[in-house]
Amino acid sequence: EQDGETFADHREAILKTAKALVEDTKTLVAGAASSQEQLASAAQAAVRTITK
């Protein structure tokens, strides 16, 4: 945190990222049950979310 910042200042970004990660996880689980291409695509999306 920088001076004067609080958890509340970061709350919305944390919630948005958490929701995106939940959706990425759902896609990964679905991809694991289907083709390797879909699984790879889901994995790439998850990495993009994590590295934002």
Long-range contacts (C-beta under 8 A, 24 or more apart in sequence): 17-49, 17-52, 20-49, 21-46, 21-49, 21-50, 24-49
